[in-house]
Amino acid sequence: MKDFKLSQRLLDLPPYLFAEIDRQKKQLREQGVAFIDLSIGDPDIPAPAPIVETLSRAANVKENQKYALDQGKYELRKTIKEWFAKRFNVTLNENTEILPLIGSKEGLVHFPLAFVNKGDYVIIPNPGYPGYRGAAIFAGAKLYEMPLRETNFFLPDLKKIPASVRNKAKIIYVNYPNNPTTALAPDDFLKDLISFCLKYGIICAYDNAYSEIYFSNKPKSIFEIDGAREIAVEFHSLSKTFCMTGFRIGWACGNEHLIKGLLKVKTNIDSGIFGAIQEAGINALTNEGAYCTTLRATIKERRDFFVEHLKQKNFGTVYADSTFYVWAKLPRAFKSSIEFSKYLIAQKRIIATPGVGFGKYGEGFIRFALTLDKGIIQNAIDLL
Ligand SMILES: Cc1ncc(COP(=O)(O)O)c(C=O)c1O
């Protein structure tokens, strides 16, 4: 066969972090080696039964078996509107300001195609969710990475973004509750962020995928901040909130013009979300209160146990302020997060994610995902 060289945009991407970890897991499985997997944010808890029953029932409806060629069922958009109003006290227009997605990743990654021209800057957090990098590269953007430093509570220092970047930036990605650092964003930071975006004409793409995975302070929507409606789009996910990662459903909401741009990209790429999954999403959001309280209690129990014991195991500072991740400084004997994660696999049969996989400023940290039963987490602690 002719040697078809990969496109430059694919060559420009670093290897996708989780794909590499998956390769290592596959290798262990092939060798018949048992291991504890604390690497990926994919909840072990089944999606609530009524959600699955709704999906199964709705799959039999002929209308749902056809292309879903619109911007999501009206009923779903109306349910999202009601959920948003109840949760954040923000009223969105269900026809112009809400767009269901095939998982939030789909929207996050496609979004720059709507607004970024070759050579524009896209600003991303480092460490950060790897999808933002791909999003920027696919759109032909130049990348500017804002360090999230421990000394600044894992918030970016917007004042340090150089004039040459902020004057040519189209989008800034921001994510709180934050993966991987678990940090939450205080109100003052959110206000500064929106002032910054308004001043320099930069779209704020606010990733709120973990809005419901918190322990004390309830995370905000960016639309609770004055001025955000002019300049922001916010991404939500049902994946983590309802343990529905495989279903693929989320939404984008906010500024009408930004939503319209994303819809235009999507109409050229996909053909909608399977109708039965949309109905499952309606069920999830309608019964949200009961599901989420239980989920948060389960995660908190795991977190409290894991963090308490990890602190006694030579790790440096341990962060676990939100999400189901734990972001821990490496034990003093280790300098490199890759070296430490290799050691964990080889010596302890534990898989965790090296901080550097989220960007160079993640070096010195390791991320554990508490997406396993407490008994297994206890076994991991015994091994560590
Ligand atoms: C910060 C963040 N945003 C978005 C996503 C994508 O979630 P989904 O596409 O399942 O909605 C993830 C998944 O891990 C994430 O960690």
The ligand as an ORCA input file, in Angstrom:
! r2SCAN-3c Opt
* xyz 0 1
  C     -12.469     18.312     32.469
  C     -13.239     17.410     31.566
  N     -14.026     17.949     30.631
  C     -14.731     17.195     29.783
  C     -14.657     15.815     29.847
  C     -15.423     15.018     28.820
  O     -16.532     14.365     29.365
  P     -17.687     13.768     28.459
  O     -17.284     13.900     27.025
  O     -17.838     12.358     28.876
  O     -18.912     14.606     28.736
  C     -13.860     15.207     30.795
  C     -13.742     13.740     30.850
  O     -12.969     13.157     31.565
  C     -13.127     16.022     31.683
  O     -12.328     15.501     32.619
*
